Structures are given as structure tokens and as C-alpha cells.
Amino acid sequence: MSKTLDNLRLYAGVVKRVGYTLTAGMLAPGSRDELLKLYNSYNGHQQPGDSTPVDPFIIPKTDVFELFGNDNATYEGVYECGFGHTTEFELKVISNLVKKWNPRRIFEIGTFQGRTTLNMALNSGVDTEIVTLDLPADELASTKMEIEEGEVRYVKKEVSGERFIGHPAASKIRQVFGDSASFDFKTYADSVDVAFIDGSHAYEYVLNDSEKVFTVMRKGGLIIWHDYTNWPGVWTALNELYEKDARFRGIRHIGGTSIAILTV
Ligand SMILES: C[S@@+](CC[C@H](N)C(=O)[O-])C[C@H]1O[C@@H](n2cnc3c(N)ncnc32)[C@H](O)[C@@H]1O
């Protein structure tokens, strides 16, 4: 009897949690994490009797504690995240990576509101230049390749870079606009120490952006990809690069995040 009661309580708890997550909870901070947890609980783990593995994340993991011992970074807006942003923890990881690499130039694909751009600016030297590329909403219909339906809303934001516009650190940030598939990266050849790839999450774009960014990196530079575990286009493209292209064999997925990194 008490087992039945326990099961009923468990069932009611799950219904309440799922109901909240799929309704009012969609507006709460961290809703994306909650949805991902739900998604993974149904799709991310193999069921008894399944013969094919369902975990598509083949890239070997590294650990934040292998990368840095302490959290030495400074932040702004770290808890103000939601759809389209890096999570709190990911922002801290990226900020610490930037601090550790001490880059002269950072190149970001995908500005959005500029939350990560601002925190990369806060954690780099006074002479660092942060170039951030964004697709203007009025170029949405004329991109060279197709972007994902689900990311149109990030392109159609009110203001690109609103988190850093007017901030004292904005003097280090240069906004450039265009489609990453037609943007002229040659100007930046051999000059980028940290790149953050977080533009379109479509497979073709991830391949395009990875290739273009690779050509502008300085030796010893660091490429950071966001959303490896969140978008099929990203994990399919990165898995392919990792498996088939020797230049990308050193990619590592940072455990507990959707970030992948490569030292070039
Ligand atoms: C998920 S948001 C980036 C989030 C941001 N990096 C952050 O950490 O807060 C994706 C951004 O990529 C931009 N984008 C999408 N397709 C692009 C393309 N083909 N070229 C350049 N930017 C693109 C969108 O306009 C949007 O601002």
C-alpha cells in the first residue's frame, strides 16, 4: 500500500514538474537547462535492450579542473541568461579560458545581445580587440546557406550587442555585420588568439565557420564552440571534423558544458 502511495506521489511530482517546465517555467531563468534535462532523460540514455547507442557525443571529454585550478575571472550579467545565451557555468568557463589565454585579438561569430562578448572583454587585457560578427535581420532571407528555423528569433533581436553598448569595456569591442559564409575573413589572417563560434547552428554553417576560423588563428590560439550537445547540426559537424580531419583531432568537449575547444 505504501509503495502504491509512494508511486502516486512520485507520479504527481513528475506531472507537476513537467507541467511547470512546459508552461510558466519556459519563461524562468535556466529554462533551457531544464528542457535539456527533460530531453536527455528521454533520449540521452540507452534503454535496456536497445542495440544501437544513442549518445552522439563521441568527442573525448576534458575537465574544467584540468584546464584551470581557480575561478579567476570577473563577470557581468552572469545570471541573466535564457534562450540563446551561454549558461552561467559556461560563461564562467569561457571567461576563465579567455583570461588564461590572454589574447591580443578575439573573434566571435554570433553576437546576439553581446553577453559573452562583454565578459570576454572584461577578462582580457586593455589592448585586446574583440571583433564580433553578427547577421543583420534584414539579411536573413539572403544568407548563402540555410540557417535553422529555431534560430531565426536570435537573428531577429531588437539590438545586436545591447549588453555592451554604452559599457566602458565597449571601447575594446568592434562590431562587424554580415553572413559568416560570405564574410571576408582574410583581413584577420594569422591574428586571432581566441575564437568563439556561436553563429548559426546548422550543420553547413558549423563546418563553414570552423574552416574560416581555422584559417585566421594564430599558432597556439584557442577555438571555442558553443552548443556541441544542444544542436544536432553542431554535434554532427564537430564529430565529423574530429573523426575525419586531422587538424581537428584535438577537439575536446568540456564535461558539464556544451562547449568544445581546440588548441591550434
Ligand atoms: C545563439 S546567438 C549567439 C549568442 C552569443 N554568442 C552569446 O554567447 O550570448 C546566435 C547569433 O548568431 C547570429 N547568426 C546566425 N547566423 C549567422 C550567420 N550566418 N552569420 C553571422 N551571424 C549569424 C545570430 O544573429 C545570433 O545573434
Ligand as a Chemical Component Dictionary entry (heavy atoms), coordinates in Angstrom:
data_LIG
# 
_chem_comp.id                   LIG 
_chem_comp.type                 NON-POLYMER 
_chem_comp.pdbx_formal_charge   0 
_chem_comp.three_letter_code    LIG 
# 
loop_
_chem_comp_atom.comp_id 
_chem_comp_atom.atom_id 
_chem_comp_atom.alt_atom_id 
_chem_comp_atom.type_symbol 
_chem_comp_atom.charge 
_chem_comp_atom.model_Cartn_x 
_chem_comp_atom.model_Cartn_y 
_chem_comp_atom.model_Cartn_z 
_chem_comp_atom.pdbx_ordinal 
LIG C1  C1  C 0  22.831 31.889 -30.105 1  
LIG S1  S1  S 1  23.118 33.504 -30.667 2  
LIG C2  C2  C 0  24.742 33.858 -30.084 3  
LIG C3  C3  C 0  24.854 34.039 -28.592 4  
LIG C4  C4  C 0  26.080 34.793 -28.137 5  
LIG N1  N1  N 0  27.286 34.293 -28.748 6  
LIG C5  C5  C 0  26.196 34.693 -26.632 7  
LIG O1  O1  O 0  27.046 33.933 -26.154 8  
LIG O2  O2  O -1 25.429 35.358 -25.928 9  
LIG C6  C6  C 0  23.422 33.269 -32.401 10 
LIG C7  C7  C 0  23.810 34.538 -33.101 11 
LIG O3  O3  O 0  24.362 34.165 -34.373 12 
LIG C8  C8  C 0  23.926 35.066 -35.345 13 
LIG N2  N2  N 0  23.991 34.380 -36.655 14 
LIG C9  C9  C 0  23.175 33.406 -37.128 15 
LIG N3  N3  N 0  23.537 33.053 -38.362 16 
LIG C10 C10 C 0  24.632 33.811 -38.671 17 
LIG C11 C11 C 0  25.440 33.924 -39.836 18 
LIG N4  N4  N 0  25.207 33.168 -40.901 19 
LIG N5  N5  N 0  26.450 34.820 -39.834 20 
LIG C12 C12 C 0  26.694 35.596 -38.734 21 
LIG N6  N6  N 0  25.958 35.518 -37.613 22 
LIG C13 C13 C 0  24.929 34.656 -37.569 23 
LIG C14 C14 C 0  22.507 35.431 -34.921 24 
LIG O4  O4  O 0  22.110 36.677 -35.453 25 
LIG C15 C15 C 0  22.651 35.477 -33.406 26 
LIG O5  O5  O 0  22.953 36.776 -32.969 27 
# 
loop_
_chem_comp_bond.comp_id 
_chem_comp_bond.atom_id_1 
_chem_comp_bond.atom_id_2 
_chem_comp_bond.value_order 
_chem_comp_bond.pdbx_ordinal 
LIG C1  S1  SING 1  
LIG S1  C2  SING 2  
LIG S1  C6  SING 3  
LIG C2  C3  SING 4  
LIG C3  C4  SING 5  
LIG C4  N1  SING 6  
LIG C4  C5  SING 7  
LIG C5  O1  DOUB 8  
LIG C5  O2  SING 9  
LIG C6  C7  SING 10 
LIG C7  O3  SING 11 
LIG C7  C15 SING 12 
LIG O3  C8  SING 13 
LIG C8  N2  SING 14 
LIG C8  C14 SING 15 
LIG N2  C9  SING 16 
LIG N2  C13 SING 17 
LIG C9  N3  DOUB 18 
LIG N3  C10 SING 19 
LIG C10 C11 SING 20 
LIG C10 C13 DOUB 21 
LIG C11 N4  SING 22 
LIG C11 N5  DOUB 23 
LIG N5  C12 SING 24 
LIG C12 N6  DOUB 25 
LIG N6  C13 SING 26 
LIG C14 O4  SING 27 
LIG C14 C15 SING 28 
LIG C15 O5  SING 29 
# 
